[in-house]
């Protein structure tokens, strides 16, 4: 991956010789320095980052597979961060990089210092240059547990509990096994990209499909469509870090306008922000893959389809592509779950008004995985874990004729893939996912609710135990150690200086 550093004047930008990476975009700059969203890999900056990683307490949030996926991807892509050559490296997940020669700063510290009072989640997978990329979580049912203590990137971190439902049934099997699922539609008359997938062509995975080659794609040959052609549908794991790197310049120049517009479109649902990265993935694939080879179809991770969310996604497509100046056709999208699959069999179940649903992907089964960590998950959780939330900011979105046409094309894909055709039911077949416990049930039904530990507790020997909360316990003991705070899977720990 090549990132260029440039010096910018009022009229043009010129690359700094021998200094690969993104530079400051401020007019009249006289020295090479990393732009916001990147940091220079000096020994000092890397040491600060490594210590902050050790002090982090968010990587093991039981329902936040997105953070674990992004962090693993980031570390694989950039390997050993320090080197003999100065480079500007994309800001890691859950950090903010203000540019120049400054080190990455943990977002938890920034939000705490700013006294921002609600729970936030990250919109950008990596490369954040401002704390504006963290937005408030929507209104979640179990608000008592929503304390400003732990932060994790991604919409899934807003939730502390969910109900177990039966497995989803569609033409696409195993969608729940992907953290960031995406689809490629490939016509059977041109199977060049299928050959590349089967052969695990790293160049095609990285530069054309923006997909993770370490996650095995799943291919389905669909029957004849209305157009009398057959297509392969390929399920992929999006390389969200690669997508951010691809659009780093556009993101840096337009992020304020993008975020302002997304807040208006999102209406407190998380849908517009959740669609941002998948949309950029589809646009990146379109830019680097011939139309006759494959067509990307993006999926909003976790969010369930409804008459509200479908319009928010379509308006998000129009808004983001216009502001960021991304040309090309507006990509189609699908949801992995439809709200009617949940509300139809249990109408009146939820007390909240206008409930929205979030499906948690890539969870681990608690029965078959003896180790508490996630690195060696032998058996994934096969049920459907759904969280419920709502919003109080609803306003009617009136789509344009072209937007309605795009919506119809996307909804036609739902029908083709049988998304929303089979209703879910509450299930007692599965134990709660790894590192969660069975919580209270709703009186009107036999739903099995699974919860994570409270912020003052951690999960150990199959139960929640109280944390040691002295934030300076280790530093008081000896100046050569620092405190690693209590997290979901471990109590407060003392670590030696890096």
GIVENRA-V664798 format. One record per residue. N is the residue number from 1. PHI is phi as a letter, one per 20 degrees, with the letter a starting at -180 (999 if undefined). Layout:
n=N phi=PHI
n=N phi=PHI
This chain:
n=1 phi=999
n=2 phi=d
n=3 phi=d
n=4 phi=d
n=5 phi=d
n=6 phi=c
n=7 phi=d
n=8 phi=d
n=9 phi=d
n=10 phi=f
n=11 phi=d
n=12 phi=b
n=13 phi=d
n=14 phi=c
n=15 phi=f
n=16 phi=e
n=17 phi=f
n=18 phi=m
n=19 phi=c
n=20 phi=f
n=21 phi=p
n=22 phi=f
n=23 phi=d
n=24 phi=f
n=25 phi=d
n=26 phi=f
n=27 phi=f
n=28 phi=m
n=29 phi=f
n=30 phi=d
n=31 phi=c
n=32 phi=f
n=33 phi=b
n=34 phi=f
n=35 phi=f
n=36 phi=g
n=37 phi=n
n=38 phi=c
n=39 phi=c
n=40 phi=e
n=41 phi=e
n=42 phi=f
n=43 phi=g
n=44 phi=f
n=45 phi=f
n=46 phi=f
n=47 phi=f
n=48 phi=f
n=49 phi=f
n=50 phi=f
n=51 phi=f
n=52 phi=f
n=53 phi=f
n=54 phi=f
n=55 phi=e
n=56 phi=f
n=57 phi=c
n=58 phi=c
n=59 phi=f
n=60 phi=d
n=61 phi=g
n=62 phi=g
n=63 phi=d
n=64 phi=d
n=65 phi=f
n=66 phi=f
n=67 phi=f
n=68 phi=f
n=69 phi=f
n=70 phi=f
n=71 phi=f
n=72 phi=f
n=73 phi=f
n=74 phi=f
n=75 phi=f
n=76 phi=f
n=77 phi=f
n=78 phi=d
n=79 phi=l
n=80 phi=f
n=81 phi=f
n=82 phi=e
n=83 phi=b
n=84 phi=f
n=85 phi=d
n=86 phi=f
n=87 phi=b
n=88 phi=e
n=89 phi=d
n=90 phi=g
n=91 phi=f
n=92 phi=f
n=93 phi=f
n=94 phi=m
n=95 phi=c
n=96 phi=c
n=97 phi=d
n=98 phi=e
n=99 phi=n
n=100 phi=l
n=101 phi=d
n=102 phi=f
n=103 phi=f
n=104 phi=f
n=105 phi=d
n=106 phi=f
n=107 phi=f
n=108 phi=g
n=109 phi=f
n=110 phi=f
n=111 phi=f
n=112 phi=f
n=113 phi=f
n=114 phi=e
n=115 phi=l
n=116 phi=f
n=117 phi=e
n=118 phi=d
n=119 phi=e
n=120 phi=c
n=121 phi=c
n=122 phi=e
n=123 phi=e
n=124 phi=e
n=125 phi=f
n=126 phi=b
n=127 phi=m
n=128 phi=f
n=129 phi=d
n=130 phi=b
n=131 phi=f
n=132 phi=f
n=133 phi=f
n=134 phi=d
n=135 phi=c
n=136 phi=f
n=137 phi=f
n=138 phi=f
n=139 phi=f
n=140 phi=d
n=141 phi=g
n=142 phi=e
n=143 phi=f
n=144 phi=f
n=145 phi=e
n=146 phi=e
n=147 phi=d
n=148 phi=f
n=149 phi=c
n=150 phi=c
n=151 phi=c
n=152 phi=b
n=153 phi=f
n=154 phi=o
n=155 phi=f
n=156 phi=f
n=157 phi=f
n=158 phi=f
n=159 phi=d
n=160 phi=c
n=161 phi=b
n=162 phi=a
n=163 phi=d
n=164 phi=e
n=165 phi=c
n=166 phi=f
n=167 phi=f
n=168 phi=f
n=169 phi=c
n=170 phi=b
n=171 phi=f
n=172 phi=d
n=173 phi=e
n=174 phi=m
n=175 phi=g
n=176 phi=f
n=177 phi=e
n=178 phi=d
n=179 phi=f
n=180 phi=c
n=181 phi=f
n=182 phi=b
n=183 phi=c
n=184 phi=d
n=185 phi=d
n=186 phi=c
n=187 phi=f
n=188 phi=f
n=189 phi=f
n=190 phi=c
n=191 phi=d
n=192 phi=g
n=193 phi=f
n=194 phi=f
n=195 phi=f
n=196 phi=f
n=197 phi=f
n=198 phi=f
n=199 phi=e
n=200 phi=l
n=201 phi=f
n=202 phi=g
n=203 phi=f
n=204 phi=f
n=205 phi=g
n=206 phi=f
n=207 phi=d
n=208 phi=d
n=209 phi=e
n=210 phi=l
n=211 phi=c
n=212 phi=e
n=213 phi=f
n=214 phi=f
n=215 phi=d
n=216 phi=f
n=217 phi=f
n=218 phi=d
n=219 phi=d
n=220 phi=c
n=221 phi=e
n=222 phi=e
n=223 phi=f
n=224 phi=g
n=225 phi=e
n=226 phi=f
n=227 phi=e
n=228 phi=m
n=229 phi=c
n=230 phi=d
n=231 phi=c
n=232 phi=e
n=233 phi=d
n=234 phi=d
n=235 phi=e
n=236 phi=c
n=237 phi=e
n=238 phi=f
n=239 phi=e
n=240 phi=f
n=241 phi=f
n=242 phi=f
n=243 phi=f
n=244 phi=f
n=245 phi=f
n=246 phi=f
n=247 phi=d
n=248 phi=g
n=249 phi=f
n=250 phi=f
n=251 phi=f
n=252 phi=f
n=253 phi=f
n=254 phi=c
n=255 phi=f
n=256 phi=f
n=257 phi=f
n=258 phi=f
n=259 phi=f
n=260 phi=f
n=261 phi=f
n=262 phi=f
n=263 phi=g
n=264 phi=f
n=265 phi=f
n=266 phi=f
n=267 phi=l
n=268 phi=m
n=269 phi=e
n=270 phi=n
n=271 phi=f
n=272 phi=f
n=273 phi=f
n=274 phi=f
n=275 phi=e
n=276 phi=g
n=277 phi=f
n=278 phi=g
n=279 phi=f
n=280 phi=f
n=281 phi=g
n=282 phi=f
n=283 phi=f
n=284 phi=f
n=285 phi=f
n=286 phi=f
n=287 phi=f
n=288 phi=d
n=289 phi=c
n=290 phi=g
n=291 phi=g
n=292 phi=f
n=293 phi=e
n=294 phi=a
n=295 phi=d
n=296 phi=f
n=297 phi=c
n=298 phi=e
n=299 phi=c
n=300 phi=f
n=301 phi=g
n=302 phi=n
n=303 phi=f
n=304 phi=e
n=305 phi=f
n=306 phi=b
n=307 phi=f
n=308 phi=e
n=309 phi=f
n=310 phi=f
n=311 phi=f
n=312 phi=f
n=313 phi=f
n=314 phi=f
n=315 phi=f
n=316 phi=f
n=317 phi=g
n=318 phi=f
n=319 phi=f
n=320 phi=f
n=321 phi=f
n=322 phi=f
n=323 phi=f
n=324 phi=e
n=325 phi=m
n=326 phi=e
n=327 phi=e
n=328 phi=o
n=329 phi=f
n=330 phi=f
n=331 phi=f
n=332 phi=e
n=333 phi=b
n=334 phi=b
n=335 phi=d
n=336 phi=e
n=337 phi=b
n=338 phi=d
n=339 phi=g
n=340 phi=f
n=341 phi=f
n=342 phi=d
n=343 phi=f
n=344 phi=f
n=345 phi=f
n=346 phi=c
n=347 phi=g
n=348 phi=n
n=349 phi=f
n=350 phi=e
n=351 phi=f
n=352 phi=f
n=353 phi=e
n=354 phi=l
n=355 phi=f
n=356 phi=d
n=357 phi=c
n=358 phi=c
n=359 phi=e
n=360 phi=e
n=361 phi=d
n=362 phi=l
n=363 phi=e
n=364 phi=d
n=365 phi=f
n=366 phi=f
n=367 phi=f
n=368 phi=e
n=369 phi=d
n=370 phi=f
n=371 phi=f
n=372 phi=f
n=373 phi=e
n=374 phi=d
n=375 phi=f
n=376 phi=d
n=377 phi=f
n=378 phi=f
n=379 phi=c
n=380 phi=f
n=381 phi=f
n=382 phi=e
n=383 phi=e
n=384 phi=d
n=385 phi=d
n=386 phi=d
n=387 phi=d
n=388 phi=d
n=389 phi=b
n=390 phi=b
n=391 phi=b
n=392 phi=d
n=393 phi=d
n=394 phi=f
n=395 phi=b
n=396 phi=f
n=397 phi=d
n=398 phi=d
n=399 phi=f
n=400 phi=f
n=401 phi=g
n=402 phi=f
n=403 phi=f
n=404 phi=f
n=405 phi=f
n=406 phi=f
n=407 phi=f
n=408 phi=f
n=409 phi=f
n=410 phi=f
n=411 phi=f
n=412 phi=f
n=413 phi=f
n=414 phi=g
n=415 phi=f
n=416 phi=f
n=417 phi=e
n=418 phi=m
n=419 phi=e
n=420 phi=n
n=421 phi=f
n=422 phi=d
n=423 phi=f
n=424 phi=e
n=425 phi=c
n=426 phi=f
n=427 phi=c
n=428 phi=d
n=429 phi=f
n=430 phi=d
n=431 phi=f
n=432 phi=f
n=433 phi=g
n=434 phi=g
n=435 phi=m
n=436 phi=c
n=437 phi=c
n=438 phi=f
n=439 phi=d
n=440 phi=f
n=441 phi=d
n=442 phi=f
n=443 phi=g
n=444 phi=e
n=445 phi=b
n=446 phi=d
n=447 phi=f
n=448 phi=e
n=449 phi=d
n=450 phi=d
n=451 phi=c
n=452 phi=e
n=453 phi=f
n=454 phi=f
n=455 phi=f
n=456 phi=e
n=457 phi=c
n=458 phi=c
n=459 phi=e
n=460 phi=b
n=461 phi=l
n=462 phi=m
n=463 phi=b
n=464 phi=e
n=465 phi=c
n=466 phi=f
n=467 phi=e
n=468 phi=f
n=469 phi=d
n=470 phi=f
n=471 phi=f
n=472 phi=d
n=473 phi=g
n=474 phi=f
n=475 phi=f
n=476 phi=f
n=477 phi=f
n=478 phi=b
n=479 phi=f
n=480 phi=e
n=481 phi=c
n=482 phi=c
n=483 phi=e
n=484 phi=e
n=485 phi=f
n=486 phi=g
n=487 phi=c
n=488 phi=f
n=489 phi=d
n=490 phi=b
n=491 phi=f
n=492 phi=g
n=493 phi=c
n=494 phi=d
n=495 phi=d
n=496 phi=f
n=497 phi=g
n=498 phi=f
